[in-house]
């Protein structure tokens, strides 16, 4: 029997990358998975890949009404929620001197504001003993070139997790941060790394990571599964770095 049979899980940004891999893993373990994403076609494509009766809700986590709609749909369809993975995020790599107001606002709107109000709206419909997972980043601890705004937006998640772990302790709801290092997903192309430079980029990453390679989405999904299940029943308020040791250097 799967580790998540009978559980309802919502994953924001579940249409690609780490979110999609986590959705597949949760579904394979028996969870009823609901994903969200900004583009309807991407959500529909992801649902086909996830299978197992997964559902999709199109919308932007920066829009606070989106969270109200998610909460309403989950309550109507399933009655309650067991796992919430606030995974949606964006990153614009720009030196601080060149960051525009629009870039700054967009990253904080999605990465920070969207996470805060998502938890605010969905925690009330979570079953006691549930799990909240916030997808952070090692950028919140390790200085990376051009990541100042992104790092700031992700650093807030650690403070959220610690506060919510105490605020929700009477209900047994655990809140943890999952902080990936470099992961081999389609986001690399979105960050502007051309195909012809991929080999050079991977070599540079391998040299910067003690384990000698980038992570795989499946490895992050396994870590998320740990935080979502009773395997981590005595773990709350932590920042789990899944980075091949990169933060150590």
N, C-alpha and C positions, 0 to 999 in steps of 0.2 A: 504494500500500500504506500502511496506517495506521502511525502512529508507535509503537504499542504491540502490534503483532501478536506473538503468542506469549508475552505477558507476563500474569502473574497479579497482580491488584491487589485489596487489601482496603481498604475505606473504612468506618471506624466512623461512626455517625450518618449513614449514606448514604441514609437514607429521606426526607430533606427538605433544603431550603435549599442551602447551598454543597456539602454532601456529595452530595446527589442530582444536582446539576448536574455535579459532578466525575465521578460515576459514569457519567452519560450521555456525557460527553465522552470518558472513558477507553474506554468500550465502543465508541463510534463510531470510535475509533482502533485498534480491534482487540483490546483487552485482555479477558481473562476477568475479569469483575468480581464481587467478593463484597462485599455490604454487610451491616452490622449495624445494629440499632436496638432500642429497648426494647419497642416495640409490634408484635406480629405482623402486625396488619392494615396498619399503616403500611409495614412492610417488604414485605408482599405487594403493596401498591399501587405501591410504588416499583419493584419488580421488573418489573411490567407496563410501566411507563414506560421503564425502561432497556432492556429487551429483550436481544437478542444473547446469550441463554443466561445472563444474570446470575443469581446465587444470593444468598439471604438467610439470615442467621443471627440469630435473635431473642436478645436478652440485654442486660444492663446492663454497661457498661465498668467501673463501680464494683465489680462482683463479679469478683474475680480468677479464679474458676473459669471465667468466660466466655472469658477469653483462652486458657486451656488448651484449651477446646473448639474455639475458632477455629483454633488451631495444629494440633490433631489432625485437624480436618476438612480443612484446607488440605493438610496432608502426605498424608493418605489419598487425596484426590481429585486433587491436582495435583502432588504430590511436593515442590513448593517454592513460594516466594513471591518476587515481584520488586518490588512497590510496596506500601508500607503507609502509608496516610493516616489518622493519628490525628486525627479530625475531631470526634468527639462532644464536646459541651460544653453547659453550662447557665450561666445568669446570672440572679441575683436582684438587682435594683437597689434597694439600701437604704443609707441613710446609716450610717456606721460605728457611731454611737452606738446604733443600733437593730438591728444585725445579731444574729440569734439564733445559738446554737451549731449548731442544725440547718442553717440557711442556710450558715454557714461550712463545716461538715463536708461538706455535699452538694456544694458547688462544688469543694472541693479533692479530694473523692473521685472525681468525674468528670473534672474538667479537668486535674488534676495526677497523682494516684495512678493513675487509669485509663490515662493516657498512659504513665507510667513502666513499669507492669507489662505493658501491652500490647506495648511495644517489647521488654521483657525476654523475653517469651514467644515473640514472633514473629521477632525477629532471628535466632535460631538456624536457622530454616527458610528464611531469605532466601537467594537466590542471590547469589554475589559480584557486585558491580557494581549492586546494587539501590538503591532510593531510599526514604527515609523522609521523610514530610512531616508536620509537626506544625502543626495549625491553632491559631494564637495569636490575638492581638488587639492593635490599636493602644493599647488601654487599658493595656497593660503599659508604655507609654512616655508616653502622654498622659493627664493627669488628667481623668477624666470623673466627673461628679457621681453619687454612689451606687455607684461601681464599685470601691471599694477592695479588697474580697475577691476579686472576679472578676479584677481587675488582678493581684493577688498570685498567684492560681492560674495565670494565663497567663504571668506573668513568669518563672516557673520553667522554662517550656518552652525559653526561649532558653539557659538554663544546661544543660539536658538536651541540646539540639542540639549545643552546642559540645563537651560532654564525649563524646557518642556519636560525633561526627565523628572524634575522635581514637581512641576505643576501637575503632571499626569500620574504620579507615583501611586496615588490612592486607587487608581483604576488598573494598575499593573501594566500600563502601556509603556513600552520601552522605546526610546528615541536614540538613534545612533547616526553618525555620519560615515559614509563610505567615500574615501578619497582616492580616486584613481591616479596613477601616474600616466605616462604616455601609453595609449591603447591603440591598437591597429584597427581603426574604424574608418568609415567614409568621411569623418570630420577632417581628416588630414587634407583631403582635397579641398574642402571648404575653407581651410586655413590658408589656401594658396600655394600648397606644395605641388608643383607640376610633376607629372608622371616620370619625366626624365631625371628628376632630382630625388626620386623616392629612395633609391639605393643609398645615396649619400646621406640622406636624412636618417634612414634606418641605422646606418653605420655609426653616425654621431650619437644617436639615442643609445645604441648598444654600449658605446664607450662611457656613457653617462649613467648607466644603470648597472648596479653590481651583478644582477643576474644575467646581464649580457644581451638583453632583448627587450622589445616592447611587450606590453601585456596583450592578452587576447580578450575580446568581449566576454567569452565564455568563462574566463577566470574571474572577471568582475561579477558576473552573474552568480557564480558559485559563492562568492563572498556575500553578495546580497541575500542569497538563499540562507546562508548561515545566520545573518542578522534578522531574517524574517521568521525563522523557525525556533522551536524550543531548544535547538542546539546552542542558542545564545541566550537561554532563559535568565541567566544571571549577568547579562551585559546590558548596560544602559549608559548613555551620556558619553560614549567614547567616539573617537575619530579613528576608524580603521583604515590605515593606509595600505592600499594594494598597489604597490609601485615598484616592485622588484628591488627595493632598497634605495631607490633614487634619492629619497629625502635625507638619507644618511650622509650623502656626499656634498 
